[in-house]
Amino acid sequence: MRAVSHIAVNVFRESVRDRVPYNLVLFAVLLIGSSYLLAQLTAGQDVKIIKDLGLAATSVFGLFIAVFIGIGLVSKEVERRSIYSLLSKPISRPQFITGKYAGLVLTLAVNVGVMTLAMYAVLGYMTWIESAEFKASWETPGADPALLKAMLLIFVELMLVTAIALFFSTFSSPILSAAMTFGLYVAGNFNADLRNFEQVVDSRAAAWLARGLYHVLPDLSSFDIKTQVVHGLPVSAGYVAGSVAYGALYIAALLLAATVIFSRRDFK
Amino acid sequence: MIRSLAAAVCLILAVTLQVWRDRAFPRADPGTQQLLYVRSPEALKRIALGFDALAADLYWIRAIQQYGGDRLDAGKARRYELLYPLLDLATALDPYFNIAYRFGAIFLSEAPPGGPGRPEHAVALLRKGIAAQPGKWQYYHDIAFVHYWSLRDPVAAAAWFRRAAAQPGAPNWLLPVAAAMLTQGSDRTSSRFLWQQMLSADQEWMRRRAEHALMQLDTLDQIDQLEAFIASVPRRPGEPYTWFSLARAGLRRVPEDPSGTPYELDPATGRVTVSRSSLLFPLPEPMDAKR
């Protein structure tokens, strides 16, 4: 456990050295700037759009961090040949993989946490300055606590994308890993179409294949509750818990598979 | 330090050059505002990759800009032609985008020059809203309103008002309005009542639209009074109707509509109309003056 936490802290430090936190400044500028501009452009929908923008930006920035850092977690160590010195220490390969993953998840957690605070700060300010009459037109309160549900599922989705990137990183080059991770991200968002494939094809075999792919590919669309939360539509705790549990199991499967592949790799 | 300064100087020179070039060689406006690259809502939903709500916001902003720009640009030949497709895309991407449906209901059905005068598009948009949220009484109310105000069909309007009244949380004034539609048709009292309800809407643009419509109804009343007065003034056969001749009969000054623009008088028929330069032009189709 100590070895895992050491590796994780080092991954986090490396991301700070790589100036990853700069994206937080960009996020803050984006939100604050747009909160001013949108008031002039959106016919009273600025708070809704700030929420949409905040949630989407958290997701996009997190996605780029998860993919572009995730794909280099293992391959960078191999390229630099620092893997030899690392594995010669009392660190097992599963510990190495788990530590790398935990470090990037820590980076993402800090990132998502700060973005959440920034979004609530902007929404809180807008709630404070607007008149009661104007606020009556909002579908949900400005700094709505329900947004945390969407943030939680975005974070779990990013954890899953990180696990995918790390999985590919254990056996593939960074460019190929990035392409495959983005490919899976896109496929994961179209997953709901595969579930209903039998409605558009007559072939039973094709329908079964699509149904199989639906279950095998990560169901990323299920983590998207942004629209519901912004409009104040009910999202049950059961659904959120079910999605978190699904994400956790899928991540566990990917990390185990990554560990198996990485354990068999020969670095001679 | 010198390099930083040189970089800043280069940037300033580039911007200066750009300003000079744009003035010296003006480029034709590519008309990007009139372009809609993707028209299929289903395709757009796929492309949005889970960022549907943000894409809907972008289309909403475009719809607002399109509407505002077309409203200001009186010389444009095909005005508001993208308003419906933009609102259709925004609501397809975000089916709960309440304000987009209601904005469409009000402005798609408005007659030119204030809108495209396409009430059937307003109804289609609202029906889409009902499909997404069948319990939303406001959408049924808005369809009723379009039937009543734009399509001049009080029977259909009454049916939609009754459906609105049957939805959860609907206000209790909807059923009496439905009954009034059937018994009195398109009278101004019902119109005035409906627009007065809209005055308490939570969106400022809806309140402004209601204020405008109420002023138009006041104008119709004033025109009735003026025409009744004109008819009562004796005149010689063939004598044209003029404000001057009416002033001799007791009219104190050239009457103005509620927006402050003088009314126009047809010298041949004595009919009073609002000026084309008035903010209230055009008035809604004639309604009977029963009050």
Interface residues (C-beta under 8 A of the other chain):
Chain A: L38 L41 T42 A43 G44 Q45 K48 I49 D52 L53 L55 A56 S59 V60 E133 F134 A136 S137 E139 V186 N189 F190 L220 S221 D224 K226 T227 Q228 V230 H231 L233
Chain B: R46 L49 G50 F51 D52 A53 L54 A56 D57 W60 I61 I64 Q65 D94 Y96 N98 I99 F103 D202 Q203 E204 W205
